[in-house]
Amino acid sequence: MNYKIIDHTADLAVEFYGKTIAELFENSAVSLSEIIYEKKMSVSEDKNFKLNFTSDNIEVNYIDFLREILYNINQNFYYFYKCKATLLSETSLSIKCWYSKFKKDDINNEIKAVTYHECEIKSKVIYGHKMYYAKVTFDI
């Protein structure tokens, strides 16, 4: 599994996982789609776009990335089924995202916003493997 939902009193807290920082970004977009649509959707289209992020630190890039993904899910009803990230440096990355478009009625869990509250990106050993994880809190 590429994510774990964490108990939180009022909002939705999630840990996303990846073997690399690039994979962490990739898995986060796909997992966020699964959380919002509450399942893996069958993909009928092969559309994509590219996003570029540069800032002072990786956490800012990560939050900006998730905000862009959330915007496209909430406004355009995109379901992201694949992403390919390329780290250009410690503070810069490029991400290509593939999506299929659905209807508003297909959304089961509404998420309003991505927050910086308790956001962190770290590495840790999970089931004997070094993994990167990002803890994120969403406003629901």
N, C-alpha and C positions, 0 to 999 in steps of 0.2 A: 504494500500500500504506500502511496506517495504522500499521504497526509493523515493527520489525526485531529479530530475535533476535541478541544479541551473544555472542561467545565468552566463556565463563566457566568457570573450573576445576571448581567443584563444584556451583554453583547455576545457575539460569536467569536471565540478564540480558536485559532487553528495553527497547528505546526505542519509545515510543508517540508518535504525531504528530497534530497538529491545527492548523488555520488560526487558531483562537482557543483560549483556555483552556477555554471551554465545550466546544468540539469535541474538544479533547484528552481530557477526561473521557469524553465520549460514545464516541469511538473506542476508548478503553482498555477499556471494559467489553465491547464487541463483539469486539474483537481478543483479549482474554483468553479469551472463550468459544471463539473459533476455535482458539486455541493448545491449550486443554485438550481440546476435542472433536476436534481435528486436522482440521477441515473446517468449511465452512459447512453448517449443518443446515437441512433444510427445515422451515419453521415451520408448525405446524398450529393453534396457539392464539394468542389475542391477549389475554394477561394482562399487567398492569403494576402497579407500585407506585412510590411516591415516597420519596426519601431527602433529608434535609436535613443539612447539615454546617456547623458554625461552629467555628473555632479561631483560634489566633494567626497561622497562616500557611497558605498554599495547599498546601504539601507535606504537612502533617499532614492536611488535608482529603482530599487525593488518596490518601494511604495508607489512611486510614479508609474511603474510598469503595471502593478496590480490595479491602480486607479484607471488606467487606460483599458485594461481588460474588463474591469467591472463596468465602465461606461459603455463599452461595446456590447456587453451582455444585456445590460438594462435598457439601453436606448435602441440598439440595432438587433437585439435578440440573437446574437452570435453564440454559437457553441464551439468553443475551442477544443479541437481534438488532437492537435499536434503543434509543437513549437520547436524551433531550433535557435539556440542562443550562441552568440560568439562573443566572448570577452575580449575586448580590444585593449583594455588595461584594467587596473584596480578600480577605476572610477568611470569606465566607459564600456558600453556594450551595445550590441545590435541583436535584435530578435525578429525572426520571421515566424508569423503565426498563421496556421491554417484553421479555417472555420467553416461551419455550415450554418445557414440561417434558419431560425425557427420562428414560432409565434409566441406572443406574450403569454398565452394560455399554457405554454409548455413549462414556464418558470414555476417552480414549487416553493423556493425559499428566496425571499426578497432580502437583499443586502443593500443598505443605503450608501455606505461609505467605507473606505479603508482608512484606518487611523494609525498614527505613530505610537499610540499607547502600548507600552511594553514590547515594541518591535525590536527584534534582535535577529541577527544572522550569525550563527556560530557553527563550529564543527564539533561533533561528538561521536563516540563509538555506539552504534546501534546494532544489536544482534551480531557483535563481533566485527563489524565493518565501519570504517571511518565514513561518516556521512555529514553533509551540511544540512542544517535545518534553519528554518525561519519561523519565528513565532509572530503571528499577526493577529490583531484584534479588529473585527469588523463591526460597524454600527448597523444594527438591524432594526 
